[in-house]
Amino acid sequence: MERRARFRIGLLFGFIVLLVALFTLRIYKLQAAQTEQTIQEANSLTFQTRVDAARGQILDRNGTVLVTNRASYDLVMINFVFFNGPNPNGDLVTLLDTCDELGIEIQHHLPVTESRPYQYTYDDMGEPWAGYFSKYLAHRSLDSDVTAGTFMNSLREDYNLPEELTADEAYRLIAVRYELELRSIDGMPLDNYVLAEDVDSEALAAVIELGIPGVIVQTSTVREYKTPYASHLLGYTTKMSAEAYESTYKALGYAMDAEVGREGVELAFEEYLHGEDGWMNTTITSTGEILNQEYTQTPIPGGNVELTIDIELQETAYKALEEWILELRQTGARGDGESGTDAMGGAVVALDVKTNEVLASASYPTYDANTFAEDYNILLADPNKPLINRCINAQYAPGSTYKMITGITAMEFADVSPWYQVVDNGSFTKFEGQGYAPACHIYRSSGRTHGLEDMRSALADSCNYYFYDVGLQCKTDDVDYVASMFGLGEPTGAELVEFAGQRANRETKRATFAGTQLEAWVDGDKLQASIGQSLNEFTPLQLAVYCSTLANNGTRLKATYLRRVVSWDFKNLLMESHPEVVSEFPMKQTTIDAIREGMIQATQIGKTADPFGESFYPITVAAKTGTAQHGDGSSSDNASLVCYAPAEDPQIAIAIYVENGAVGGKLANIAMKVFDEYFSQTGKYETVYGENEVR
C-alpha cells in the first residue's frame, strides 16, 4: 500500500511539474512576442508624406499619346532614422562620395555659395525658402545678420565634421545636414528630404547596398515626351519658382516643390493636367525597416488633354520646314549660294478653316524636351534661337501677304473698283521731291515693270506700285480697322501665351519714336504700310488666322489648340472646345471675288505659280507670298506665305514664315507637302463628338 501510495504521489508530482513547464513555456512565448512588439513600437516612427498625383497625358486629335509619364525612383533620407545610426557623418561622407562616383546629382537649398568667400544666395531663392532659412537661424540661436563665412564655420563645428575634409567636401555635408535639420524644426511644413531624383536602377542598387540607415527609395514619375516635332508647342515642366508658389500655386494647395508646366501646353492646361496629390502614413523602425504604409488620401491623376494637333501633319510641316531651311543655307533661295544662306529659323501654322483648330504649329529649330534641362545652356547660346516658339512668340513684318488688307480697305472704304487700273511705272515718284521714291521689286531687280494692273493681277504679280497707289487713297484708320477685324495685331484667343503683334498706325509710331522727330505719321509710312512693311509685325499664328478669315469671307474664329479634356481613365468629359466667332467683317461680293481670284491667280500665273500651277497641282489653292525687308539690310529678306485650299470650298489655311528666307514664293513647296498630307487623310478631320460623348 505504501509503495502504491508513493507511486501515485510521484505521478501527481510529475503531472504538476509538466503542467507548470507548459504554462511557463507559454508565458515565455507570450512575453517574448509582446516584448518584441513593444520594443518595435517603442523604436518606430510614423510620418506622413505627400504623394504626387501623376500628371495627365497629352494626346493629339486622333488619340496618339504625345506626352506621358514613366516610373522613376528617388533617394530619400529620413532624418530620425539617419541620426539613430552609429556614425552619421561617416555614413554621409560614404553616401556622398558614392553619389559622386555614380554621377548622382544631389539637390539642396542651402542659401550659401559653394566656394569661398561665402556669400548668401537667399535673395535669389525668394519665399518660402528664404523664410525657412530665417527659421533655421532662430532655431540655432544665430543672429539674422551673421555673415555667411561665420555661419559656415559655425555649422562645420556644430556638426562635428572631420578636420581632414576639404572645403568642398565640408560644403556638401553641411548642405545635406542643413536639409535634414530643417525637417526637425517644429512647425516646418516640409516632406522628407529628397536627396536625388530619377536615379537609374544600377546607381540605386549601389547606394542601397551601402546599408546606410534612413536612406530609402521612393517611387515617383517623370514626364516623357514621345515626339521630337512639337517641343515648343508641348512645353515642359519644372520645379515651380518661389514667386510662382507664393503668387499662384500655394492657394491651390500645391506642394512648394511640385512640378508645374512652364511653357506651351504644359503651362496652358496646368489646372487640368496637375491632378490632386494624396497623403500616405508610413511607419518605420529605427533601423529603417518599413512596418506599415497606408493612404490617408489617395492621389487622383490629372486629366488627359486632347489637342487639335494632328501629329502626322505636324511632323510633315516640321520636316518640310527643316529641309527647306537647311537647303537654303547650302544653296541659297535662287541656287546662287547667296540670298537665304543666312536663314535662321521659321514657323508653319495650319488651321482648320471651319473651326480655327490648330492642326499644325511647327517651329524650327527645336529642342529635345526630354533633355531640356541638360541642354539648356547650349540652347541658350545657339545663335539660331531654338528656345523661341516662332509660331506665337516671334513677330515679323508680313511683307506682301498684307496686300489683301490694303485691297479690301480700298474696295470697301475708298470706292476703288476691283477693275481699277494702274500703270506700273517702276518707281513711284509722287514724293520724289521729298527724297522718297520707292520702286516695285521687279523694277529694282531687272528694270522691267508689270505694266497695266488691276486688283486681281496686282495680287497675282505682287505689284508694289499698284498698292502704293490704292493705299494712298485709303485712310490710315480704315486700313487699321480692317487689319484688326482680320486678326492682325489682335490676340488670336489661343490658350498658349502669345505675342500680340502690332499694326502700323499713328499710335504705334508715336509710341515707338516718342520724343523724336520721327514720331509723326507721314505719307511715306502709308506707302510702306500698304505693302506690309513699316511697323507692321505679326506672329505666324496671327497670319494663319488672317488667312482663314479671308477663306471665311471676313468671319474670324477664335484659334484653339484644345479639343477636349477627359478624366485620367477616359470615362468622363471634363470640358470641350467649340468654334467661336470673334468678329465679322461683311464685304461686297465683288470684293470677295477680287481677293480670292487674285490669290488663285498668284498660284497659277503669278508669284507662286511653280508648285501650284494649274497644270500641276490637282487642288485649287489661293495664296499670297511676301518678301519683307528688316533690320539694316545686311541680311537676307524674310520670306512669308499665306494660303488656303481648296479655293472654292476652303478647309485648311496655312501660314509660313522663314527668317532670312529671301524669297516667299519658294515656301509654296513647304505648303504643298502639308496640303498633300492633309488631303490624303481628310477623313481624320471629320470626326465629330456629341455632347459628353467620350470615346
C-alpha positions as CSV (number, residue, x, y, z in Angstrom):
1,M,0.0,0.0,0.0
2,E,2.8,2.3,0.9
3,R,4.6,1.6,-2.3
4,R,1.4,2.2,-4.3
5,A,0.8,5.5,-2.5
6,R,4.4,6.7,-3.3
7,F,3.8,5.7,-6.9
8,R,0.6,7.7,-7.1
9,I,2.2,10.7,-5.4
10,G,5.1,10.5,-8.0
11,L,2.7,10.5,-10.9
12,L,0.8,13.5,-9.4
13,F,4.1,15.4,-8.9
14,G,5.3,14.7,-12.4
15,F,2.0,15.8,-13.8
16,I,2.2,19.1,-11.8
17,V,5.8,19.7,-13.0
18,L,4.8,19.1,-16.6
19,L,1.8,21.4,-16.3
20,V,4.0,24.1,-14.7
21,A,6.6,23.7,-17.5
22,L,3.9,24.0,-20.2
23,F,2.5,27.2,-18.6
24,T,6.0,28.6,-18.2
25,L,6.8,28.0,-21.8
26,R,3.5,29.5,-22.9
27,I,4.0,32.6,-20.7
28,Y,7.6,32.9,-22.0
29,K,6.5,32.9,-25.6
30,L,3.8,35.4,-24.9
31,Q,6.2,37.7,-23.1
32,A,8.8,37.3,-25.8
33,A,6.4,38.2,-28.5
34,Q,4.9,41.0,-26.5
35,T,8.4,42.3,-25.7
36,E,9.4,42.2,-29.4
37,Q,6.3,44.1,-30.4
38,T,6.7,46.6,-27.6
39,I,10.3,47.2,-28.4
40,Q,9.4,47.6,-32.1
41,E,6.6,50.0,-31.3
42,A,8.8,51.9,-28.9
43,N,11.5,52.4,-31.6
44,S,9.3,53.2,-34.5
45,L,8.1,56.4,-36.2
46,T,5.0,57.2,-38.2
47,F,5.3,60.1,-40.6
48,Q,3.1,61.5,-43.3
49,T,4.2,62.2,-46.8
50,R,2.6,63.9,-49.8
51,V,2.1,61.5,-52.7
52,D,2.4,63.4,-56.0
53,A,-0.5,62.8,-58.4
54,A,0.6,61.6,-61.9
55,R,0.1,64.4,-64.5
56,G,-2.4,63.8,-67.2
57,Q,-1.4,62.7,-70.6
58,I,-1.3,65.0,-73.7
59,L,-2.7,63.5,-76.9
60,D,-3.2,64.7,-80.4
61,R,-6.7,64.9,-82.1
62,N,-6.5,61.2,-83.1
63,G,-5.6,59.8,-79.7
64,T,-1.9,59.5,-80.3
65,V,0.0,60.0,-77.0
66,L,2.4,62.9,-77.2
67,V,3.3,63.3,-73.5
68,T,3.0,60.7,-70.8
69,N,4.8,59.6,-67.6
70,R,7.4,57.0,-66.8
71,A,8.1,55.5,-63.4
72,S,11.2,56.9,-61.6
73,Y,12.9,56.4,-58.3
74,D,14.2,59.0,-55.8
75,L,16.6,58.7,-53.0
76,V,15.0,60.0,-49.8
77,M,16.5,60.5,-46.3
78,I,14.6,60.1,-43.1
79,N,16.4,62.3,-40.6
80,F,15.0,60.4,-37.5
81,V,16.4,57.1,-38.7
82,F,19.6,58.5,-40.1
83,F,20.7,60.2,-36.9
84,N,20.0,57.0,-34.9
85,G,22.8,55.4,-36.8
86,P,26.2,54.8,-35.1
87,N,28.2,57.2,-37.4
88,P,26.0,59.8,-39.2
89,N,28.9,61.9,-40.5
90,G,30.8,58.9,-41.6
91,D,27.7,57.5,-43.3
92,L,27.1,60.8,-45.0
93,V,30.7,61.0,-46.4
94,T,30.3,57.5,-47.8
95,L,26.9,58.3,-49.3
96,L,28.0,61.5,-51.0
97,D,31.3,60.0,-52.3
98,T,29.3,57.1,-53.8
99,C,26.8,59.5,-55.4
100,D,29.7,61.5,-56.9
101,E,31.3,58.3,-58.3
102,L,27.9,57.2,-59.8
103,G,27.1,60.7,-61.2
104,I,24.1,61.2,-59.0
105,E,23.3,64.9,-58.7
106,I,22.5,66.0,-55.1
107,Q,19.9,68.7,-54.6
108,H,19.7,71.1,-51.7
109,H,18.5,74.6,-50.7
110,L,21.5,75.8,-48.6
111,P,21.4,79.5,-49.4
112,V,25.2,79.9,-49.5
113,T,27.6,79.9,-52.4
114,E,29.6,76.7,-52.9
115,S,33.0,78.4,-52.8
116,R,34.8,80.9,-50.7
117,P,34.4,83.8,-49.9
118,Y,31.0,82.5,-48.9
119,Q,28.0,84.7,-49.8
120,Y,24.3,84.3,-49.2
121,T,22.0,83.5,-52.1
122,Y,18.6,83.6,-50.4
123,D,17.7,86.7,-52.3
124,D,17.7,84.6,-55.4
125,M,15.6,81.9,-53.8
126,G,12.6,84.0,-52.7
127,E,9.9,82.7,-50.4
128,P,9.3,80.3,-48.9
129,W,12.9,79.0,-48.7
130,A,14.3,82.4,-47.6
131,G,11.7,82.2,-44.8
132,Y,12.8,78.7,-43.8
133,F,16.4,79.9,-43.6
134,S,15.3,82.6,-41.1
135,K,13.5,80.0,-39.0
136,Y,16.7,77.8,-39.1
137,L,18.8,80.7,-37.8
138,A,16.3,81.3,-35.0
139,H,16.3,77.6,-34.2
140,R,20.1,77.7,-33.8
141,S,20.0,81.0,-31.9
142,L,22.1,82.7,-34.6
143,D,21.8,86.4,-35.4
144,S,19.9,87.2,-38.6
145,D,22.9,89.4,-39.7
146,V,25.5,86.6,-39.2
147,T,28.0,86.6,-42.1
148,A,27.9,83.7,-44.5
149,G,31.5,82.8,-43.6
150,T,30.8,82.8,-39.8
151,F,27.6,80.8,-40.5
152,M,29.5,78.1,-42.4
153,N,32.3,77.9,-39.8
154,S,29.7,77.6,-37.1
155,L,27.9,74.7,-38.8
156,R,31.2,72.9,-39.5
157,E,32.0,73.0,-35.8
158,D,28.5,72.2,-34.6
159,Y,28.1,69.3,-37.0
160,N,31.5,67.9,-35.8
161,L,32.8,67.5,-39.3
162,P,36.2,65.8,-39.6
163,E,39.0,68.3,-39.9
164,E,40.6,66.4,-42.9
165,L,37.6,67.2,-45.1
166,T,38.3,69.7,-47.9
167,A,36.2,72.9,-48.1
168,D,34.2,71.4,-51.0
169,E,33.5,68.1,-49.1
170,A,32.5,70.0,-46.0
171,Y,30.1,72.2,-48.0
172,R,28.3,69.1,-49.3
173,L,27.9,67.6,-45.9
174,I,26.7,70.9,-44.4
175,A,24.2,71.3,-47.3
176,V,22.7,67.8,-46.6
177,R,22.8,68.3,-42.8
178,Y,21.0,71.6,-43.3
179,E,18.2,69.9,-45.2
180,L,17.8,67.2,-42.6
181,E,17.8,69.7,-39.7
182,L,15.2,71.8,-41.4
183,R,12.9,68.9,-41.1
184,S,13.4,68.5,-37.4
185,I,12.2,72.0,-36.6
186,D,8.7,72.1,-35.2
187,G,6.1,73.6,-37.5
188,M,8.2,73.3,-40.6
189,P,5.9,72.2,-43.5
190,L,8.4,70.0,-45.3
191,D,8.2,66.4,-46.5
192,N,11.2,64.1,-46.1
193,Y,14.3,65.3,-47.8
194,V,14.7,64.1,-51.4
195,L,18.4,63.7,-51.8
196,A,18.3,62.9,-55.6
197,E,15.6,62.4,-58.1
198,D,15.2,60.0,-61.0
199,V,18.1,57.7,-60.2
200,D,18.8,54.9,-62.6
201,S,18.4,51.3,-61.3
202,E,22.2,50.4,-61.2
203,A,23.1,53.5,-59.3
204,L,20.1,53.0,-57.0
205,A,21.2,49.4,-56.2
206,A,24.7,50.6,-55.4
207,V,23.5,53.2,-52.9
208,I,21.1,50.8,-51.2
209,E,23.8,48.2,-50.8
210,L,25.7,50.7,-48.6
211,G,23.1,49.9,-45.9
212,I,23.0,53.4,-44.6
213,P,20.1,53.8,-42.1
214,G,17.4,56.2,-43.2
215,V,18.2,56.2,-46.9
216,I,15.2,54.8,-48.7
217,V,13.8,54.6,-52.2
218,Q,10.6,56.4,-53.1
219,T,8.7,55.9,-56.3
220,S,7.8,58.9,-58.5
221,T,7.1,59.7,-62.1
222,V,8.9,61.7,-64.7
223,R,7.4,63.4,-67.8
224,E,8.2,61.6,-71.0
225,Y,7.8,63.3,-74.4
226,K,7.0,60.9,-77.3
227,T,7.6,63.2,-80.3
228,P,10.5,65.4,-81.3
229,Y,8.4,67.5,-83.6
230,A,6.3,69.6,-81.1
231,S,8.5,70.5,-78.3
232,H,7.7,74.3,-78.4
233,L,4.0,73.5,-78.6
234,L,4.0,71.0,-75.8
235,G,6.4,72.9,-73.5
236,Y,8.0,71.3,-70.4
237,T,7.6,71.0,-66.6
238,T,10.0,72.1,-63.9
239,K,10.0,72.8,-60.2
240,M,8.0,75.9,-59.6
241,S,9.8,79.1,-58.7
242,A,9.3,80.6,-55.2
243,E,7.5,83.5,-56.7
244,A,5.1,81.3,-58.6
245,Y,4.4,79.3,-55.4
246,E,3.5,82.4,-53.4
247,S,1.6,84.2,-56.1
248,T,-0.4,81.3,-57.6
249,Y,0.2,77.7,-56.5
250,K,0.2,78.0,-52.7
251,A,-3.5,79.0,-52.8
252,L,-4.2,75.9,-55.0
253,G,-2.8,73.5,-52.4
254,Y,0.4,72.6,-54.4
255,A,3.5,71.3,-52.7
256,M,6.1,74.0,-52.8
257,D,8.5,71.7,-54.7
258,A,5.8,70.5,-57.2
259,E,6.5,70.1,-60.9
260,V,4.4,72.5,-62.9
261,G,4.1,73.5,-66.5
262,R,6.4,76.3,-67.6
263,E,5.8,76.6,-71.3
264,G,3.3,75.6,-74.0
265,V,0.5,73.2,-73.4
266,E,2.0,72.1,-70.1
267,L,1.5,75.6,-68.8
268,A,-1.7,76.5,-70.6
269,F,-3.6,73.5,-69.2
270,E,-1.8,73.1,-65.9
271,E,-5.2,73.1,-64.0
272,Y,-6.3,70.0,-65.8
273,L,-3.0,68.2,-66.0
274,H,-1.9,68.5,-62.4
275,G,-4.3,66.2,-60.6
276,E,-4.9,66.0,-56.8
277,D,-2.0,64.9,-54.6
278,G,-2.6,62.3,-51.9
279,W,-1.2,61.6,-48.4
280,M,0.4,58.4,-47.0
281,N,1.3,57.4,-43.5
282,T,4.5,55.3,-43.2
283,T,5.6,53.5,-40.0
284,I,9.3,52.6,-39.9
285,T,11.7,51.2,-37.2
286,S,14.8,52.9,-36.0
287,T,16.8,50.9,-38.5
288,G,14.7,51.9,-41.4
289,E,12.5,48.8,-41.8
290,I,9.1,49.7,-43.1
291,L,6.4,48.3,-40.8
292,N,3.3,49.7,-42.5
293,Q,2.1,52.0,-45.2
294,E,-1.4,53.2,-45.9
295,Y,-3.0,56.0,-47.8
296,T,-5.0,58.6,-45.8
297,Q,-5.9,60.3,-49.1
298,T,-5.5,58.5,-52.4
299,P,-3.9,60.7,-55.2
300,I,-6.1,61.4,-58.2
301,P,-4.2,61.6,-61.5
302,G,-4.6,64.7,-63.7
303,G,-7.0,64.9,-66.7
304,N,-5.9,63.9,-70.2
305,V,-5.7,66.8,-72.6
306,E,-6.6,66.1,-76.2
307,L,-5.2,68.7,-78.6
308,T,-6.4,69.8,-82.0
309,I,-3.0,69.0,-83.4
310,D,-2.5,66.1,-85.9
311,I,0.9,64.9,-85.1
312,E,1.4,63.4,-88.5
313,L,0.6,66.7,-90.1
314,Q,2.8,68.4,-87.5
315,E,5.7,66.1,-88.4
316,T,5.2,66.8,-92.1
317,A,5.2,70.5,-91.6
318,Y,8.3,70.4,-89.4
319,K,10.3,68.2,-91.7
320,A,9.4,70.3,-94.8
321,L,10.4,73.5,-93.0
322,E,13.7,72.0,-91.7
323,E,14.5,70.6,-95.2
324,W,14.0,73.9,-96.9
325,I,16.0,75.9,-94.3
326,L,18.9,73.5,-94.5
327,E,18.8,73.7,-98.3
328,L,18.7,77.5,-98.1
329,R,21.8,77.5,-96.0
330,Q,23.6,75.3,-98.6
331,T,22.5,76.7,-101.9
332,G,20.5,80.0,-101.3
333,A,16.9,80.7,-102.4
334,R,17.8,81.0,-106.0
335,G,20.6,78.5,-106.1
336,D,23.0,81.4,-106.2
337,G,24.7,80.4,-102.9
338,E,24.0,83.9,-101.6
339,S,20.4,85.0,-100.8
340,G,18.9,83.0,-98.0
341,T,22.1,81.2,-96.9
342,D,21.8,83.1,-93.6
343,A,18.4,81.6,-92.9
344,M,17.9,81.2,-89.2
345,G,14.6,79.6,-88.4
346,G,10.9,79.6,-89.3
347,A,7.4,78.5,-88.5
348,V,4.5,76.7,-90.1
349,V,0.9,77.1,-88.8
350,A,-2.0,75.2,-90.3
351,L,-5.7,75.8,-89.2
352,D,-8.9,74.1,-89.9
353,V,-10.8,76.9,-91.7
354,K,-14.2,75.8,-90.4
355,T,-13.2,75.8,-86.7
356,N,-9.8,77.5,-86.5
357,E,-8.5,74.5,-84.7
358,V,-4.7,74.4,-84.9
359,L,-3.7,71.3,-86.9
360,A,0.0,72.0,-87.0
361,S,2.2,74.5,-85.2
362,A,5.8,73.8,-86.1
363,S,8.8,76.0,-85.1
364,Y,12.3,75.4,-86.3
365,P,14.9,74.9,-84.9
366,T,13.7,73.0,-81.9
367,Y,15.0,71.1,-78.9
368,D,14.5,67.8,-77.1
369,A,12.1,68.2,-74.3
370,N,13.4,65.1,-72.6
371,T,16.9,66.6,-72.2
372,F,15.9,70.2,-72.0
373,A,17.5,70.9,-68.5
374,E,20.8,69.3,-69.5
375,D,20.9,71.1,-72.9
376,Y,19.6,74.5,-71.7
377,N,22.9,76.4,-71.7
378,I,23.8,75.1,-75.1
379,L,20.4,76.0,-76.4
380,L,20.6,79.5,-74.9
381,A,23.8,80.2,-76.6
382,D,22.7,78.9,-80.1
383,P,22.5,82.0,-82.5
384,N,19.5,80.4,-84.2
385,K,17.5,80.7,-81.0
386,P,15.9,77.2,-80.7
387,L,14.2,78.2,-77.5
388,I,11.8,80.6,-79.2
389,N,8.4,79.3,-80.3
390,R,8.3,81.3,-83.5
391,C,4.7,80.4,-84.2
392,I,3.4,82.5,-81.3
393,N,6.4,84.2,-79.7
394,A,8.0,85.9,-82.6
395,Q,6.5,88.7,-84.7
396,Y,7.5,89.8,-88.1
397,A,6.7,92.2,-90.9
398,P,4.2,90.3,-93.1
399,G,5.5,91.8,-96.4
400,S,3.2,91.4,-99.4
401,T,1.0,88.9,-97.6
402,Y,-0.6,92.0,-96.1
403,K,-1.7,93.4,-99.5
404,M,-5.2,91.8,-99.2
405,I,-5.8,94.1,-96.3
406,T,-5.0,97.2,-98.4
407,G,-7.1,95.8,-101.3
408,I,-10.1,95.2,-99.1
409,T,-9.9,98.6,-97.5
410,A,-9.6,100.3,-100.9
411,M,-12.6,98.4,-102.3
412,E,-14.8,98.7,-99.1
413,F,-13.9,102.2,-97.9
414,A,-12.3,104.2,-100.7
415,D,-14.6,103.3,-103.6
416,V,-11.8,101.7,-105.5
417,S,-13.3,99.3,-108.1
418,P,-11.9,95.8,-108.4
419,W,-11.3,96.7,-112.1
420,Y,-9.5,100.0,-111.3
421,Q,-6.3,100.0,-113.3
422,V,-2.9,101.5,-112.6
423,V,0.1,101.6,-114.9
424,D,3.2,100.3,-113.1
425,N,5.9,102.9,-114.0
426,G,8.5,101.1,-111.8
427,S,9.5,103.9,-109.5
428,F,6.7,105.6,-107.5
429,T,7.6,109.3,-107.9
430,K,4.8,111.1,-106.1
431,F,7.1,112.0,-103.2
432,E,10.3,112.2,-105.2
433,G,10.6,115.9,-104.3
434,Q,10.8,114.8,-100.6
435,G,13.6,112.4,-101.4
436,Y,11.4,109.3,-101.3
437,A,10.7,107.3,-104.5
438,P,10.1,103.6,-103.6
439,A,10.1,101.1,-106.5
440,C,8.4,97.9,-107.4
441,H,10.6,94.8,-106.8
442,I,10.7,93.8,-110.5
443,Y,11.9,97.3,-111.4
444,R,14.6,97.2,-108.8
445,S,15.9,93.8,-109.9
446,S,15.5,94.0,-113.7
447,G,14.4,97.5,-114.8
448,R,11.1,96.0,-116.1
449,T,7.6,96.8,-114.9
450,H,4.3,94.9,-114.5
451,G,2.6,97.2,-117.0
452,L,-1.2,97.7,-116.6
453,E,-2.6,96.2,-113.4
454,D,-6.0,95.8,-111.7
455,M,-6.7,94.3,-108.2
456,R,-6.5,90.7,-109.3
457,S,-3.4,90.9,-111.4
458,A,-1.7,93.2,-108.8
459,L,-2.2,90.5,-106.2
460,A,-1.0,87.8,-108.6
461,D,2.1,89.8,-109.5
462,S,2.5,91.3,-106.0
463,C,2.9,94.7,-107.6
464,N,4.1,97.2,-105.0
465,Y,3.4,100.2,-107.4
466,Y,-0.3,99.3,-107.6
467,F,-0.7,99.0,-103.8
468,Y,1.2,102.3,-103.3
469,D,-1.4,103.9,-105.4
470,V,-4.6,102.4,-103.8
471,G,-3.0,102.6,-100.4
472,L,-2.7,106.3,-100.6
473,Q,-6.4,106.5,-101.4
474,C,-7.3,104.8,-98.1
475,K,-7.5,106.4,-94.7
476,T,-5.0,105.0,-92.2
477,D,-7.7,104.4,-89.6
478,D,-9.7,102.4,-92.2
479,V,-6.8,100.2,-93.0
480,D,-6.0,99.7,-89.3
481,Y,-9.7,98.8,-88.7
482,V,-9.8,96.2,-91.5
483,A,-6.5,94.7,-90.3
484,S,-7.8,94.3,-86.8
485,M,-11.0,92.7,-88.0
486,F,-8.9,90.1,-89.8
487,G,-7.0,89.3,-86.6
488,L,-3.7,91.1,-87.3
489,G,-2.2,92.7,-84.2
490,E,-5.0,91.1,-82.2
491,P,-4.9,88.2,-79.7
492,T,-6.0,85.0,-81.5
493,G,-7.7,83.6,-78.5
494,A,-5.4,80.6,-78.4
495,E,-4.7,79.1,-75.0
496,L,-1.0,79.4,-75.1
497,V,0.9,82.6,-74.1
498,E,1.3,84.5,-77.4
499,F,2.7,87.8,-78.6
500,A,0.1,90.4,-79.5
501,G,1.9,91.8,-82.6
502,Q,1.4,95.4,-83.7
503,R,-0.1,97.3,-86.6
504,A,1.5,100.3,-88.4
505,N,-0.6,103.3,-87.4
506,R,-0.2,106.7,-85.7
507,E,-0.3,105.4,-82.2
508,T,2.3,102.7,-82.8
509,K,4.7,105.1,-84.4
510,R,4.2,107.7,-81.7
511,A,4.9,105.1,-79.0
512,T,7.9,103.7,-80.9
513,F,9.6,107.0,-81.6
514,A,8.2,109.1,-78.7
515,G,10.1,112.4,-78.2
516,T,11.9,112.3,-81.6
517,Q,11.4,113.9,-84.9
518,L,10.3,110.5,-86.3
519,E,7.1,110.2,-84.2
520,A,4.8,111.9,-86.8
521,W,2.8,109.7,-89.2
522,V,3.6,110.7,-92.8
523,D,2.6,109.6,-96.3
524,G,5.8,107.6,-96.6
525,D,4.5,105.5,-93.7
526,K,1.3,104.9,-95.6
527,L,3.2,103.7,-98.6
528,Q,5.3,101.2,-96.6
529,A,2.4,100.0,-94.5
530,S,0.3,99.4,-97.6
531,I,2.7,96.6,-98.7
532,G,3.1,95.1,-95.2
533,Q,6.3,97.0,-94.1
534,S,6.6,100.0,-91.8
535,L,5.8,99.0,-88.2
536,N,3.5,96.0,-89.1
537,E,4.6,93.0,-87.1
538,F,2.6,89.8,-86.6
539,T,3.0,86.3,-85.4
540,P,2.7,83.3,-87.8
541,L,-0.4,82.2,-85.9
542,Q,-2.0,85.7,-86.5
543,L,-1.1,85.4,-90.2
544,A,-2.8,81.9,-90.2
545,V,-5.9,83.4,-88.5
546,Y,-5.9,86.2,-91.1
547,C,-5.7,83.7,-93.9
548,S,-8.6,81.6,-92.5
549,T,-10.6,84.8,-92.1
550,L,-10.1,85.5,-95.8
551,A,-11.2,82.0,-96.6
552,N,-14.3,82.5,-94.5
553,N,-15.2,85.8,-96.3
554,G,-14.5,88.0,-93.3
555,T,-15.7,85.8,-90.4
556,R,-12.9,85.4,-87.8
557,L,-12.9,82.5,-85.4
558,K,-11.1,82.1,-82.2
559,A,-8.0,80.0,-82.6
560,T,-7.6,77.0,-80.3
561,Y,-5.1,74.2,-79.5
562,L,-7.6,72.4,-77.3
563,R,-10.2,69.8,-78.5
564,R,-11.3,68.5,-75.1
565,V,-10.2,67.3,-71.6
566,V,-11.2,63.9,-70.2
567,S,-10.6,62.3,-66.9
568,W,-7.5,60.2,-66.3
569,D,-9.4,57.0,-67.0
570,F,-11.1,58.5,-70.1
571,K,-14.5,57.9,-68.6
572,N,-15.7,61.5,-68.1
573,L,-15.7,64.5,-70.3
574,L,-14.3,67.5,-68.3
575,M,-14.5,70.2,-70.9
576,E,-14.8,70.5,-74.7
577,S,-13.9,73.3,-77.1
578,H,-16.4,74.6,-79.7
579,P,-15.9,77.1,-82.6
580,E,-16.4,80.7,-81.5
581,V,-16.9,83.7,-83.8
582,V,-14.7,86.6,-82.7
583,S,-15.6,89.2,-85.3
584,E,-17.3,89.5,-88.7
585,F,-16.5,91.9,-91.4
586,P,-19.2,91.9,-94.1
587,M,-17.8,92.5,-97.6
588,K,-19.3,93.1,-101.0
589,Q,-19.3,90.0,-103.2
590,T,-17.2,91.9,-105.7
591,T,-14.6,92.4,-103.0
592,I,-14.6,88.8,-102.0
593,D,-14.3,87.6,-105.6
594,A,-11.5,90.0,-106.5
595,I,-9.4,89.0,-103.5
596,R,-10.0,85.3,-103.9
597,E,-9.4,85.3,-107.7
598,G,-6.2,87.4,-107.2
599,M,-4.9,84.9,-104.7
600,I,-5.8,82.0,-107.1
601,Q,-4.1,83.7,-110.0
602,A,-1.0,84.1,-107.8
603,T,-0.7,80.2,-107.7
604,Q,-1.3,79.8,-111.5
605,I,0.3,82.7,-113.3
606,G,1.9,84.8,-110.6
607,K,4.5,84.6,-107.8
608,T,3.7,81.1,-106.6
609,A,2.9,79.5,-109.9
610,D,5.7,76.9,-110.0
611,P,4.4,74.4,-107.4
612,F,0.7,75.2,-107.6
613,G,0.4,75.8,-111.3
614,E,-3.0,74.9,-112.8
615,S,-1.4,72.1,-114.9
616,F,0.5,70.7,-111.9
617,Y,-1.4,70.7,-108.6
618,P,-4.8,68.9,-108.6
619,I,-6.3,71.2,-105.9
620,T,-7.0,74.9,-106.5
621,V,-5.0,76.9,-104.0
622,A,-5.5,80.6,-103.1
623,A,-2.2,82.1,-101.9
624,K,-0.1,85.2,-101.4
625,T,3.6,85.4,-100.9
626,G,5.7,88.0,-99.1
627,T,9.3,89.2,-99.0
628,A,9.9,91.6,-96.2
629,Q,12.9,93.8,-95.6
630,H,14.1,94.0,-92.0
631,G,17.0,95.4,-89.9
632,D,19.7,97.3,-91.6
633,G,19.6,95.4,-94.8
634,S,22.8,93.4,-94.1
635,S,20.9,90.1,-94.0
636,S,18.6,88.4,-96.5
637,D,14.9,89.4,-96.6
638,N,12.4,87.5,-94.6
639,A,10.1,85.2,-96.6
640,S,6.3,84.6,-95.9
641,L,3.4,82.8,-97.4
642,V,-0.3,82.5,-96.6
643,C,-2.6,80.2,-98.5
644,Y,-5.8,78.1,-98.2
645,A,-7.4,75.2,-100.1
646,P,-9.5,74.2,-101.8
647,A,-10.1,77.7,-103.0
648,E,-13.7,77.0,-103.9
649,D,-14.5,75.3,-100.6
650,P,-11.7,76.2,-98.1
651,Q,-10.8,73.6,-95.5
652,I,-7.3,74.3,-94.4
653,A,-5.3,77.6,-94.1
654,I,-1.5,77.8,-93.8
655,A,0.9,80.5,-92.8
656,I,4.7,80.0,-93.3
657,Y,7.5,82.3,-92.3
658,V,11.2,81.9,-92.7
659,E,13.7,84.4,-91.2
660,N,16.2,85.5,-93.9
661,G,14.3,83.1,-96.3
662,A,14.9,85.6,-99.1
663,V,12.0,84.5,-101.5
664,G,8.4,84.0,-100.3
665,G,7.4,82.1,-103.4
666,K,9.7,79.2,-102.6
667,L,7.7,78.5,-99.4
668,A,5.0,77.0,-101.6
669,N,7.0,73.8,-101.7
670,I,6.5,73.5,-97.9
671,A,2.8,74.3,-98.1
672,M,2.3,71.7,-100.9
673,K,3.7,68.9,-98.6
674,V,1.3,70.0,-95.8
675,F,-1.6,70.0,-98.3
676,D,-0.6,66.6,-99.6
677,E,-0.6,65.1,-96.1
678,Y,-3.9,66.8,-95.2
679,F,-5.9,65.9,-98.3
680,S,-4.5,62.3,-98.3
681,Q,-6.2,61.7,-94.9
682,T,-9.2,64.1,-95.0
683,G,-11.4,61.6,-93.1
684,K,-9.4,62.1,-90.0
685,Y,-10.7,65.6,-89.7
686,E,-14.4,64.8,-90.0
687,T,-14.9,63.0,-86.6
688,V,-17.4,64.9,-84.5
689,Y,-18.1,64.0,-80.9
690,G,-21.5,64.6,-79.4
691,E,-22.0,66.4,-76.1
692,N,-20.4,64.4,-73.2
693,E,-19.6,61.6,-75.6
694,V,-16.3,60.0,-74.6
695,R,-14.6,57.6,-77.0
